[in-house]
């Protein structure tokens, strides 16, 4: 039954560290009917792309945020039911309202050397219910925690960044674009001996974007692509990347897969891919190499008795890469891992993942070999300490030793497997032993566990 009262559709909280999202597509238009839990719109964050279901049944009476706009968590996006504008008209509950004067305002903790006259002091406005608390900058301007963190990492004063959000707010896209432009500010570090506050230095103007040439097409960078770019760059700036590779004779895995393939597909609707075999062997091998399943956390080394296995999945048309997680993979047999991989891949491409599906990974496998790639050097998925790359299975001439000890050449299905690891924690010999033991498990595969 369609609702008679107005129901607001707001930007949901898509994870603890996610403070904003981008509307990528409205699946319903104003005046159209929608059922409760029917997909209403698609949003993109730096973590996932996902569909948002309708909170109620009724007519879409208002759409307040258009496709391509980025808004903060708690922002009203649309209204279902009621008359247009029947609910609170403010399109963005996160916008800072005009502050009301307080009886005795507390001075800001980061006050300037000479306090401003009392007449100019203004108290901070109380946050509205359901709106995430923002971080104040030096002159009282509020930014999201994500923007504040990026600004602090790069020594940038957010007050110097032009804001394109509602009310001139600085969004994550604004701060990242400012960083990428190479501009910097020094307002956060005043001159120590200056009798007066030094004037804010002029910011270097951003270079104008080159106009597209004939034959070029221009599209905006999505929130997910910006997130990938930031995450990969941070990983290279953080970890000491080293890659080791090993060749594996997959003959026994190929034979085992041929035996299991018909059973798995007919009984469970699952294709036992080579990736599932490798994932199963990898989880077993990680038990003996805790640093590869661990991480550096400040001055501590963290190891684990569980494996939350991330599987890198490409989205349609190269629109992004996402790493959903198989939790407690050490408790699963081959069939369980094969089913989990298939489920995560399907939900990734259908935009059915939730933030918890991509959180908490301890080790990642990426599989570009499905496209014929035979070697690569993947980037570590921070804060993990290593990532495994699996590559094309290729029939090659291979030297074998027969029972009499004589060497011969045979045609074997060979796969290159790489391990990229953080040399701050994992040494080359340690990584080499891990790859050696992983190869031994795959080359002697027997039964379910290898």
Secondary structure, 3 states (H helix, E strand, C coil): CCCCCCEEEECCCCCCCCCEEEEEEECCCCCCEECCCCEEEEEECCCCEEEEECCCCEEEEEECCCCCCEEECCCEEEEECCCCCCCCCCCCCCCCCCCCCCCCCCCCCCCCCCCCCHHHCCCCCCCCCCCCCCEECCCCCEECHHHHHHHHHCCCCHHHCCCCCHHHCCCHHHHHHHHHCCCCCCCCCCCCCCCCCCCCCCCCCCCCCCCCCCCCCCCCCCHHHHHHHHHHHHHHHHCCEEEEEEEEECHHHHHHHHHHHHHHHHHHCCCCCHHHHHHHHHHHHHCCCCCCCCEEECCEEECCCCCCEEEEEECHHHCCEEEEEECCHHHCCHHHHHHHHHHHHHHHHCCCCCHHHHCCCCEEEECHHHHCCCCCCCCCCCCCCEEEEEEEEEEEEEEEECCCCCEEEEEEEEEEEEEEEECCCCCHHHHHHHHHHHHHHHHCCCCCCC
